[in-house]
């Protein structure tokens, strides 16, 4: 394990996010969004299987040998936790390790609007943090759960695959469950959670009809539910939830969703223009009456205009935040255009600043 531990320390020292190991290739680090090859020999499938056997019990090794995929968490005390994924590929075995800091950053430390802390104090409803893989969804949710853990006196249950940030009980009782280790599926764990007297439930990912349905049920029955989806905007998030249900159920789902939705925070990460780290850009939607009406009436395509006309309430489009970061010279014009939804608007904004 000494070799891979050295790689973990190298990743940590260079402020990287991911370590990639792939049979037939040298190790690769992701640093500020870019892949950087390590000056080291190529790893082999045999070496990666030896690493796996040292990290997890034999039954999980056997599960990987049967399925070709395995998710788990691994920790180096005093350094960091890692979300690990082992998988088979055409040259043999490969693995990716995402570093999870041991310390949970606050909303302010993450560069997020301070008003987002209020989402952690809501009595009930559904709060969604969305974005592509690697956009910082788990980190944002960890900050919100930690704020609740500090300022509330409630029972928090997290359901994750695997557990990423570890929440030590502060003012709250916190129970964290890992899929595959503590429960068979998200649906099984979420159904059980409704009988475990929770006040707050974190669902690592709403990935299927059963999980989405149960999360909505939990939010409707008086629980505060945090969850993630791999969607890039508030309107696409709502459409994704509704469309996963059969057509004959969608009208009822729109009604349920309109009553339970409290907020959607869609985020993406930009490399800073100075090359020193990354900075988030957010689209923020709150469940105000006009938003709830649009969901019920199947008019989610009108949501961007609602976001723009309710900026005084803290709502904003992704392009609003991209313009803010451009004005601060925190991101480059090229990066802004890649992620902009209305590219002509951002081009015009860039032209005015030159």
HELIX and SHEET records of a PDB file:
HELIX    1   1 UNK A    2  UNK A   13  1                                  12    
HELIX    2   2 UNK A   45  UNK A   55  1                                  11    
HELIX    3   3 UNK A   58  UNK A   67  1                                  10    
HELIX    4   4 UNK A  114  UNK A  121  5                                   8    
HELIX    5   5 UNK A  137  UNK A  151  1                                  15    
HELIX    6   6 UNK A  186  UNK A  193  1                                   8    
HELIX    7   7 UNK A  209  UNK A  220  1                                  12    
HELIX    8   8 UNK A  234  UNK A  243  1                                  10    
HELIX    9   9 UNK A  247  UNK A  249  5                                   3    
HELIX   10  10 UNK A  250  UNK A  260  1                                  11    
HELIX   11  11 UNK A  289  UNK A  296  1                                   8    
HELIX   12  12 UNK A  300  UNK A  302  5                                   3    
HELIX   13  13 UNK A  303  UNK A  309  1                                   7    
HELIX   14  14 UNK A  311  UNK A  313  5                                   3    
HELIX   15  15 UNK A  318  UNK A  327  1                                  10    
HELIX   16  16 UNK A  333  UNK A  339  1                                   7    
HELIX   17  17 UNK A  343  UNK A  353  1                                  11    
SHEET    1   A 6 UNK A  34  UNK A  37  0                                        
SHEET    2   A 6 UNK A  28  UNK A  31 -1                                        
SHEET    3   A 6 UNK A  18  UNK A  22 -1                                        
SHEET    4   A 6 UNK A  92  UNK A 100 -1                                        
SHEET    5   A 6 UNK A  80  UNK A  89 -1                                        
SHEET    6   A 6 UNK A  69  UNK A  76 -1                                        
SHEET    1   B 7 UNK A 173  UNK A 178  0                                        
SHEET    2   B 7 UNK A 155  UNK A 160  1                                        
SHEET    3   B 7 UNK A 200  UNK A 203  1                                        
SHEET    4   B 7 UNK A 224  UNK A 229  1                                        
SHEET    5   B 7 UNK A 125  UNK A 130  1                                        
SHEET    6   B 7 UNK A 261  UNK A 271  1                                        
SHEET    7   B 7 UNK A 278  UNK A 286 -1                                        
END                                                                             
